[in-house]
Amino acid sequence: MNYECDTLVVGAGPAGLTAAWQVAATGRRVVLIDAGPDLHERICPSIKTGVCPPCRSCDLLRGVGGASGIIGGKLCYFPAGDRLARLVGLSSTDANEVCANLLRELKVNMPMPDAPHHGHLIPENQVGWAGSGKSTKPYQAFPVLSAALRELFQSLRGMVIQHGATLLPRTELRQLTSGVGQAVFNAILVRNGVDICLRIREAVLLATGRATSPWLTKVLTSLGVKCDMGNVDVGIRLECETTRVRELLSHLEDPKMLLRAGSDKEVRTLCWCRGGSMTVTHMNRYQLVDGHFGPIYSDRASVSIVARRPCDPAILPLEYAAKMMGCSEGDRPTTIDLRRFLGRARSRTTLLPVIFPCKTVEMQPRRLSTNLLLDLQEFVVALSDGTEGTLLDDPTAVVYGPVIDQQWPIPEIGADLQTTVPGLFMAGDIQGRGRGIIQAVLSGWVAGRAMSGEWDCSNSKVEVGAYEA
């Protein structure tokens, strides 16, 4: 059988369903395939029996993590990025809004970290990545196909079908080759033992998850894909799991993960992102504060990472990052270096950090100005040797921390931000005149806006301009 479509989406998890929905809404002909059963048939065995078997969908971390799983009680789901935004005709800002509003539109109540839906402890002898022979201590599991997530699947499925997309369960992508003429790719699908030849005119969106990563790597290599994935776009996935998975991380054979475990409070992962560039994310002192992730930073990345409200994930587009940095269209940032990011501060204020990229910070040790608006000794920073100290102990550190009992009026931002700012982020030369990013963080929720401007430490003058996220 021979068929044609504009876009093929591989993988009918939340990311694949959402991608198919957004593209189909533009009038394109979309085919969405998944090797598993139809969505209404997907029921996690742990819900029925209370036992968590090594299912293919979550056998690496056993129900913890992955684009189709629940991390800390939150749906881990991201838009596919730059090419998906172009396909659906959205601006960068609008693409972020789609992600931010999705779950609110569907009115799906996802479980929170303190009350995971059908969560249970998995015994130590059941935990361990297949083939590694390793195990971890018992930990709280969040089954991938909880009742709440099944409700989300059904809602997304209805939206996909409503916009005319074709959903093919129990269908595998056996071969993907470069096309000729009007076809960008030629694909061979297998459904119920029957081969289906599919000509794809525009793009392939891969939302296949961790289980197919080795296969995906081989396919991309056969297509000659290296740094630039061409019209093949891989969705962004940020892994930020608790410290109990560190032993598993040492044995993962997944190209999206850096094969090195962190410390007890540190997880490192490697993700594909926008157009095939690589992002290394480094979660240091990971914790949940009032249902929020924080603090998180990226020590080498090509996109920014945004801390988020519950069920409200977002990835800041590279175009916006370039605007924040004042880069021209042809001078986009490719590397962020936020070394010695402050780990925590002497304050009980809820800090919800939003990380924006900045140019590589090259600050030389020198005598610090005493005329800053901030008391530098109130900032606790993570020093290069792994210990903690104040900014005065390490003048090269990047500043982040609370403003203790200090009013920080922000001009030209709006009445909603005319308040005390309990945290800020600065990058640049902190003595004399400097340029960089000053970022406000409000207590209780992420402001969604950042300030970029100049400061002059000699007279404590701060000039701030506004950019809306």
Secondary structure as the mmCIF struct_conf table of DSSP 4:
data_model
#
loop_
_struct_conf.conf_type_id
_struct_conf.id
_struct_conf.beg_label_comp_id
_struct_conf.beg_label_asym_id
_struct_conf.beg_label_seq_id
_struct_conf.end_label_comp_id
_struct_conf.end_label_asym_id
_struct_conf.end_label_seq_id
STRN STRN1 ASN A 2 VAL A 10
BEND BEND1 GLY A 13 GLY A 13
HELX_RH_AL_P HELX_RH_AL_P1 PRO A 14 ALA A 24
TURN_TY1_P TURN_TY1_P1 ALA A 25 GLY A 27
STRN STRN2 VAL A 30 ILE A 33
BEND BEND2 ALA A 35 GLY A 36
HELX_RH_3T_P HELX_RH_3T_P1 LEU A 39 GLU A 41
HELX_RH_AL_P HELX_RH_AL_P2 PRO A 45 THR A 49
BEND BEND3 GLY A 50 GLY A 50
HELX_RH_3T_P HELX_RH_3T_P2 ARG A 56 CYS A 58
TURN_TY1_P TURN_TY1_P2 ASP A 59 GLY A 63
STRN STRN3 VAL A 64 VAL A 64
BEND BEND4 GLY A 65 GLY A 66
TURN_TY1_P TURN_TY1_P3 ALA A 67 SER A 68
BEND BEND5 GLY A 69 GLY A 69
STRN STRN4 ILE A 70 ILE A 71
TURN_TY1_P TURN_TY1_P4 GLY A 72 GLY A 73
STRN STRN5 LYS A 74 LEU A 75
HELX_RH_AL_P HELX_RH_AL_P3 ASP A 82 LEU A 87
TURN_TY1_P TURN_TY1_P5 VAL A 88 GLY A 89
HELX_RH_AL_P HELX_RH_AL_P4 SER A 92 LEU A 106
TURN_TY1_P TURN_TY1_P6 LYS A 107 LYS A 107
HELX_LH_PP_P HELX_LH_PP_P1 MET A 110 MET A 112
TURN_TY1_P TURN_TY1_P7 PRO A 113 ASP A 114
BEND BEND6 ALA A 115 ALA A 115
TURN_TY1_P TURN_TY1_P8 HIS A 117 HIS A 118
STRN STRN6 HIS A 120 ILE A 122
HELX_LH_PP_P HELX_LH_PP_P2 PRO A 123 PRO A 123
HELX_RH_3T_P HELX_RH_3T_P3 GLU A 124 GLN A 126
BEND BEND7 GLY A 128 GLY A 128
TURN_TY1_P TURN_TY1_P9 ALA A 130 SER A 132
STRN STRN7 TYR A 139 ALA A 141
TURN_TY1_P TURN_TY1_P10 VAL A 144 LEU A 145
HELX_RH_AL_P HELX_RH_AL_P5 ALA A 147 GLN A 162
TURN_TY1_P TURN_TY1_P11 HIS A 163 GLY A 164
STRN STRN8 THR A 166 LEU A 168
BEND BEND8 PRO A 169 ARG A 170
STRN STRN9 THR A 171 SER A 178
TURN_TY1_P TURN_TY1_P12 GLY A 181 GLN A 182
BEND BEND9 VAL A 184 VAL A 184
STRN STRN10 PHE A 185 ARG A 191
TURN_TY1_P TURN_TY1_P13 ASN A 192 GLY A 193
STRN STRN11 VAL A 194 LEU A 206
HELX_RH_3T_P HELX_RH_3T_P4 ARG A 210 THR A 212
HELX_RH_AL_P HELX_RH_AL_P6 SER A 213 SER A 222
TURN_TY1_P TURN_TY1_P14 LEU A 223 GLY A 224
BEND BEND10 LYS A 226 CYS A 227
TURN_TY1_P TURN_TY1_P15 GLY A 230 ASN A 231
STRN STRN12 VAL A 232 VAL A 234
HELX_RH_3T_P HELX_RH_3T_P5 THR A 243 VAL A 245
HELX_RH_AL_P HELX_RH_AL_P7 ARG A 246 LEU A 249
TURN_TY1_P TURN_TY1_P16 SER A 250 HIS A 251
TURN_TY1_P TURN_TY1_P17 PRO A 255 LYS A 256
BEND BEND11 MET A 257 MET A 257
BEND BEND12 LEU A 259 LEU A 259
TURN_TY1_P TURN_TY1_P18 ASP A 264 LYS A 265
STRN STRN13 GLU A 266 CYS A 273
HELX_RH_3T_P HELX_RH_3T_P6 ARG A 274 GLY A 276
STRN STRN14 SER A 277 ASN A 284
BEND BEND13 ARG A 285 ARG A 285
STRN STRN15 GLN A 287 VAL A 289
TURN_TY1_P TURN_TY1_P19 ASP A 290 GLY A 291
STRN STRN16 HIS A 292 GLY A 294
BEND BEND14 PRO A 295 PRO A 295
STRN STRN17 TYR A 297 ARG A 300
BEND BEND15 SER A 302 VAL A 303
STRN STRN18 VAL A 306 VAL A 306
STRN STRN19 ARG A 309 ARG A 309
TURN_TY1_P TURN_TY1_P20 PRO A 310 CYS A 311
STRN STRN20 ASP A 312 ASP A 312
HELX_RH_AL_P HELX_RH_AL_P8 LEU A 318 MET A 324
TURN_TY1_P TURN_TY1_P21 MET A 325 GLY A 326
TURN_TY1_P TURN_TY1_P22 GLU A 329 GLY A 330
TURN_TY1_P TURN_TY1_P23 ARG A 339 ARG A 340
BEND BEND16 ARG A 346 ARG A 346
BEND BEND17 THR A 349 THR A 349
HELX_LH_PP_P HELX_LH_PP_P3 THR A 350 LEU A 351
STRN STRN21 VAL A 354 VAL A 354
HELX_LH_PP_P HELX_LH_PP_P4 LYS A 359 VAL A 361
HELX_LH_PP_P HELX_LH_PP_P5 MET A 363 PRO A 365
HELX_LH_PP_P HELX_LH_PP_P6 ARG A 367 SER A 369
BEND BEND18 THR A 370 THR A 370
BEND BEND19 LEU A 372 LEU A 374
HELX_RH_3T_P HELX_RH_3T_P7 LEU A 376 GLU A 378
STRN STRN22 VAL A 380 ALA A 382
TURN_TY1_P TURN_TY1_P24 SER A 384 ASP A 385
BEND BEND20 GLY A 386 GLY A 386
STRN STRN23 GLU A 388 THR A 390
HELX_RH_3T_P HELX_RH_3T_P8 LEU A 391 ASP A 393
TURN_TY1_P TURN_TY1_P25 PRO A 395 THR A 396
BEND BEND21 ALA A 397 ALA A 397
HELX_LH_PP_P HELX_LH_PP_P7 VAL A 398 VAL A 398
STRN STRN24 VAL A 399 GLY A 401
TURN_TY1_P TURN_TY1_P26 ILE A 404 ASP A 405
TURN_TY1_P TURN_TY1_P27 PRO A 411 GLU A 412
BEND BEND22 ILE A 413 ILE A 413
HELX_RH_3T_P HELX_RH_3T_P9 ALA A 415 LEU A 417
BEND BEND23 THR A 419 THR A 419
STRN STRN25 GLY A 423 MET A 426
BEND BEND24 GLY A 428 GLY A 428
BEND BEND25 GLN A 431 GLY A 432
STRN STRN26 ARG A 433 VAL A 441
BEND BEND26 SER A 443 TRP A 445
BEND BEND27 GLY A 448 GLY A 448
STRN STRN27 ARG A 449 ASP A 456
TURN_TY1_P TURN_TY1_P28 CYS A 457 SER A 460
STRN STRN28 LYS A 461 GLU A 468
#
